[in-house]
Amino acid sequence: MSHSPREPIREEDVQGLKYFRKLWPLFERLHEVGCQRDKAGNRALFMDQYCSLVLLFLFNPCVRSLRALQQASELKNVQRKLGCSRSSLGSLSEATDVFDPERLRQIIGELAAEVKPSRDRSDDLVQHVVTAVDGSVVETLSTIAEAAYLKTKNGDSRSAWRLHTHFEVDRGVPTRIDVTSGKNSGKNDEKNVLRAHLEADHCYLMDRWYAQFTLFNEIHSLGSSYVCRVRDNSRYEVVQERPLSEAARAAGVLQDAVVTLGATSPAAARPDHPIRLVLVACTPHQKTGGRKGGTAGPPSDGVLRIATNLLDPPAEIVAELYRQRWTIEIFFRFFKHVLGCRHLLSTARAGIEIQTYMAIIACLLLALWTSGKPTLRTYEMVCLYLQGWADEEELLAHLKKLKPSAA
């Protein structure tokens, strides 16, 4: 049974584009990107216009495919506000071959610098930039046949891509996403991608896949810190047992100790700095998924074993830091289900990078518009406003209710 055709996008479905004005001066630098080979001057779609259309895709539930984006480009309101003319499907598809996604990183950095953190690090026990890191896979093709025929120039399948993400917890925004093939091995292994982009003065929150002593050493050598869950069967020897406060016990902390890890590993692969291990009670569970029943992590015995090189903060703070790692999981759900990035506009790496970078910019815009951590309701209200269902007064009334970030 064939699907009924979608209703055409109308002018009244796309409203409130003036709120994108903040980006226009930043996007001006993108206008000439990819024009080097256009000797005849025939190019009608420029990178700044393409990025603006992708932003429209992210903020408008009516636009959920490349064809819908092409249709939206025919609307006079879109053309006037975004400064673009009608774009063909061919032009939108070709854009990923000529535009450089790396040019968006500088814009991301400039916008991120304007987002205020929710805490004052100078008065906090952890004075590093608290950053959750993880990877998530997005699938671009629906059948094995498609995956077999659509290959990259290097022969890799375009059926899945892994998004290696850095998410700043204090500002509630992603600051970096690196796109690789879906295979979590070799140079595309999440640990190797992270070590290639480590920075000083950061506190990295990581799940147990990142539990590698050489990675811990590299983070520590940069003057950064880590809070990482290690495997349930990790072997260690207690060097110094630390007493637990009432606050730690109330937070579920079972043990706090400086330990020796990696005694059975080769000398070059052992930790070269003191490691603290904080054990926290959690709900035990068994692995219930599988290849046919969905994915699932390994089982848990009811104890989280959290390794860190932070020796001074109380144990309950270490436990809370690891709990904050879940903010990146919430972002992945927001990215895929709310921003609509389960539907990728391109199967090419450059196209996916442009879409993911524009998703970061969308999150930064929300944070700047709200002066705080936006909620799902905020995104919905912005979408209703852009569709013309909510007026500007109602949008501003919602934004005033949000808790502002710390100055």
C-alpha positions in Angstrom: 0.0 0.0 0.0 1.5 3.3 -1.1 1.9 6.2 1.3 -0.4 9.2 0.7 1.5 12.2 -0.5 2.4 14.9 2.1 0.6 18.2 1.9 2.7 20.9 0.3 4.4 23.3 2.7 2.7 26.7 2.9 3.9 30.2 3.6 2.1 30.2 7.0 4.0 27.0 8.0 7.3 28.9 8.1 7.3 32.0 10.4 9.6 33.8 12.8 12.8 33.5 10.7 13.9 36.9 12.1 15.2 34.9 15.1 17.9 33.5 12.9 19.3 37.0 12.3 22.1 36.5 14.8 23.6 34.0 12.4 23.6 36.1 9.2 26.8 38.1 10.0 28.5 34.8 11.0 27.3 33.1 7.8 28.6 35.8 5.5 32.1 34.3 5.6 30.7 31.1 4.1 29.2 32.6 0.9 32.3 32.0 -1.3 33.1 28.6 0.0 33.1 26.0 -2.8 32.9 28.6 -5.6 36.5 28.0 -6.8 35.5 25.7 -9.6 32.5 27.8 -10.6 34.5 29.7 -13.3 31.3 30.7 -15.2 29.6 32.2 -12.1 26.6 30.0 -12.5 26.2 28.8 -8.9 22.8 29.6 -7.5 23.1 27.9 -4.1 25.8 29.1 -1.7 27.0 27.5 1.5 25.5 30.2 3.7 22.1 29.7 2.1 22.4 25.9 2.3 23.3 26.1 6.0 20.3 28.4 6.6 18.0 25.9 4.9 19.4 23.0 7.1 18.7 25.2 10.2 15.1 25.6 8.9 15.0 21.8 8.6 16.1 21.4 12.3 13.6 23.9 13.7 10.5 23.1 11.6 8.7 19.7 11.9 7.0 20.3 8.6 10.4 20.0 6.8 11.6 16.5 7.3 13.3 15.5 4.0 15.5 16.9 1.3 12.5 17.2 -1.0 10.6 19.1 1.7 13.6 21.4 2.1 13.6 22.0 -1.7 9.9 22.8 -1.6 10.4 25.3 1.3 13.1 27.1 -0.8 10.3 28.0 -3.2 8.4 30.0 -0.6 8.7 33.8 -0.9 9.0 34.2 2.9 11.9 31.8 3.1 13.7 33.3 0.1 13.3 36.8 1.5 14.4 36.0 5.1 17.2 33.5 4.2 18.4 35.5 1.1 18.2 32.5 -1.2 16.4 31.6 -4.4 14.6 28.4 -5.4 16.9 25.5 -5.1 16.7 22.3 -7.1 17.1 18.8 -5.6 20.2 18.5 -7.7 21.8 21.6 -6.2 20.9 20.5 -2.7 22.4 17.1 -3.3 25.6 18.4 -4.9 26.1 20.8 -2.0 27.9 18.2 0.1 30.5 17.7 -2.7 31.6 21.4 -2.9 31.0 22.8 0.6 33.6 22.5 3.4 31.9 21.6 6.8 35.1 22.5 8.7 34.3 26.2 8.1 31.4 25.8 10.6 33.7 25.0 13.5 34.8 28.6 14.0 31.2 29.7 14.1 30.4 27.1 16.7 33.3 28.3 18.8 32.2 31.9 18.6 28.6 31.1 19.6 29.7 28.7 22.3 31.8 31.5 23.9 28.6 33.5 24.4 26.8 30.8 26.3 27.1 31.3 30.0 27.9 28.3 32.3 25.3 27.3 35.0 27.9 27.4 37.8 30.9 29.6 38.8 33.9 27.3 38.5 36.1 29.6 40.7 34.0 28.6 43.7 33.7 25.0 42.9 35.6 21.9 44.0 36.0 20.9 40.3 37.4 23.8 38.4 37.7 22.0 35.0 35.2 22.3 32.2 33.0 19.3 32.9 32.6 17.5 29.5 30.7 14.3 28.9 32.0 12.3 25.9 30.4 9.4 24.1 29.5 8.2 20.6 26.2 7.4 19.0 25.4 5.7 15.7 23.0 7.0 13.1 21.9 4.8 10.2 21.4 6.3 6.8 20.2 3.3 4.7 17.3 0.9 5.3 18.3 -2.2 3.4 21.3 -4.4 3.0 21.0 -4.0 -0.8 21.3 -0.2 -0.5 24.4 -0.6 1.8 26.0 -3.0 -0.7 25.6 -0.5 -3.6 26.3 2.8 -1.9 30.0 2.9 -0.9 32.4 5.7 -0.1 35.5 6.2 -2.3 37.5 4.1 0.1 35.0 1.2 -0.1 33.3 1.8 3.3 29.6 1.4 3.6 27.4 4.5 4.1 24.8 2.5 6.0 25.9 3.9 9.4 28.0 6.7 10.9 29.3 7.2 14.4 29.0 10.7 16.0 31.8 11.2 18.6 30.4 14.0 20.8 31.7 16.4 23.4 28.9 17.8 25.6 29.6 20.6 28.1 27.5 19.8 31.1 27.7 23.3 32.7 26.4 25.0 29.6 24.1 22.2 28.5 25.4 22.3 24.9 27.4 20.1 22.6 30.7 21.7 21.5 32.2 19.1 19.2 31.0 16.3 17.0 33.4 14.2 14.9 31.9 11.9 12.2 33.5 8.5 11.4 32.2 5.3 10.0 30.0 3.2 12.2 32.7 0.7 13.1 34.0 1.3 16.7 37.5 0.0 16.0 40.9 1.1 14.9 41.3 4.8 14.3 37.5 5.2 14.5 37.5 3.7 18.0 35.8 6.1 20.4 38.9 6.1 22.6 41.3 6.9 19.7 39.0 9.7 18.5 38.9 11.2 21.9 42.6 11.1 22.5 43.1 13.0 19.2 41.0 15.9 20.6 41.9 16.0 24.3 42.2 19.5 25.8 43.7 20.9 29.0 41.5 22.1 31.9 38.7 19.6 31.1 37.0 17.0 33.3 36.0 14.1 31.0 33.0 12.0 32.0 33.1 8.6 30.4 31.5 5.2 30.4 33.4 2.0 30.7 34.2 1.6 27.0 36.8 4.5 27.6 38.4 2.7 30.5 41.9 2.4 29.2 44.9 3.2 31.4 46.9 4.8 28.6 44.0 7.2 27.9 43.8 8.0 31.6 47.5 8.8 31.5 47.2 11.1 28.5 44.3 13.0 30.1 46.2 13.4 33.4 49.4 14.6 31.6 47.4 17.5 30.0 46.4 18.8 33.4 42.8 17.5 32.9 40.8 15.1 34.9 38.5 12.2 34.2 35.6 10.4 35.9 35.2 7.0 34.2 33.3 3.9 35.1 35.5 0.7 35.0 34.4 -2.8 34.4 32.7 -4.9 37.2 35.5 -7.4 37.0 38.3 -4.9 37.4 41.1 -6.1 39.7 42.7 -3.6 42.1 44.6 -3.3 45.4 43.6 -0.8 48.0 46.5 1.6 48.9 44.5 4.0 51.1 41.0 3.5 52.4 39.1 6.8 52.9 36.4 7.3 55.5 32.8 7.9 54.2 30.9 11.0 55.4 27.2 10.9 56.0 26.6 12.8 52.8 28.6 10.2 50.9 26.6 7.4 52.4 23.3 9.2 51.6 24.5 9.4 48.0 24.9 5.6 47.9 28.7 5.5 48.1 29.9 2.1 49.4 33.7 2.7 49.3 36.2 5.4 48.6 39.9 4.4 48.2 43.1 5.2 46.4 43.9 2.0 44.6 46.4 0.3 42.3 45.0 -0.8 39.0 46.6 -2.6 36.0 49.0 -4.7 38.0 48.8 -7.5 35.4 49.2 -5.1 32.4 52.5 -4.4 30.7 54.5 -1.7 32.4 53.9 0.8 29.5 50.1 0.3 29.8 49.8 0.9 33.5 48.6 4.1 35.2 51.4 6.5 35.9 49.4 8.5 38.5 47.3 7.9 41.7 43.8 6.6 40.9 40.9 6.9 43.2 38.1 4.4 43.0 34.6 5.3 44.3 32.0 2.5 44.5 28.4 3.5 44.3 25.3 1.4 44.8 23.0 1.1 41.8 20.1 -1.1 40.6 21.5 -4.5 39.4 20.3 -5.7 36.0 20.8 -8.5 33.6 21.5 -8.1 29.9 18.1 -8.5 28.1 18.9 -7.4 24.6 20.7 -9.1 21.8 21.2 -9.1 18.0 17.5 -9.7 17.4 16.1 -8.1 20.6 17.9 -4.8 20.4 21.2 -3.6 21.8 22.0 -3.6 25.5 25.0 -3.1 27.7 26.7 -5.7 29.8 25.0 -6.8 33.0 25.6 -4.9 36.3 26.1 -6.5 39.7 24.6 -3.4 41.5 27.8 -1.5 42.0 29.2 1.3 39.9 33.0 1.4 40.0 34.1 4.9 39.2 37.8 5.7 38.6 39.1 9.2 38.8 42.3 11.2 39.2 40.3 13.8 41.3 41.7 13.2 44.8 40.2 16.2 46.6 36.5 16.4 45.9 34.2 14.5 48.4 33.1 11.1 47.2 29.5 12.2 46.7 30.7 14.9 44.3 32.5 12.2 42.3 29.3 10.1 42.2 27.3 13.2 41.1 29.8 14.0 38.4 29.4 10.5 36.9 25.6 10.8 37.1 25.9 14.0 35.0 27.3 11.8 32.2 23.7 11.0 31.4 23.2 14.5 30.0 25.0 13.4 26.8 22.5 10.4 26.4 19.7 12.9 26.8 21.3 15.1 24.1 21.5 12.1 21.7 17.8 11.6 22.1 17.2 15.3 21.6 19.4 15.2 18.5 17.7 12.2 16.9 14.1 12.4 18.0 13.5 16.2 18.5 15.9 17.9 16.0 14.9 15.2 13.5 18.4 14.0 12.8 17.3 10.4 12.6 16.5 11.6 9.0 19.7 12.6 7.5 19.7 14.8 4.4 22.7 13.2 2.9 24.5 9.8 2.9 27.9 11.5 2.3 30.2 12.2 5.2 30.5 16.0 4.4 26.7 16.3 4.3 26.3 14.5 7.6 29.0 16.7 9.1 27.2 19.9 7.9 23.9 18.6 9.4 25.5 17.7 12.7 27.4 21.0 13.0 24.2 22.9 12.2 22.5 20.8 15.0 25.2 22.1 17.4 24.5 25.6 16.2 20.7 25.0 16.8 21.4 24.0 20.3 23.7 27.0 20.9 21.0 29.3 19.5 18.4 27.8 21.9 20.8 28.3 24.8 21.4 31.9 23.8 17.7 32.7 23.2 16.7 31.3 26.6 19.8 32.5 28.6 19.6 29.2 30.3 19.3 25.4 29.7 16.5 25.0 27.2 14.0 22.2 27.8 12.0 20.1 25.4 9.0 22.4 26.0 11.3 25.3 24.9 12.1 23.6 21.6 8.4 22.8 21.0 7.5 26.4 21.7 10.1 27.7 19.2 8.8 25.2 16.6 5.2 26.4 17.2 6.3 30.0 16.8 8.2 29.2 13.6 5.0 27.5 12.3 2.9 30.5 13.2 0.8 28.7 15.9 2.3 30.7 18.8 2.9 34.5 18.6 6.0 36.3 19.8 4.4 37.4 23.0 3.6 33.8 24.0 7.2 32.7 23.1 8.7 35.5 25.2 6.4 34.6 28.1 7.7 31.0 28.0 11.3 32.1 27.9 10.9 34.3 31.0 9.8 31.3 33.0 13.2 29.5 32.4 15.8 29.5 35.1 18.7 31.7 33.9 22.3 30.6 33.8 24.8 31.9 36.3 26.6 35.1 35.3 
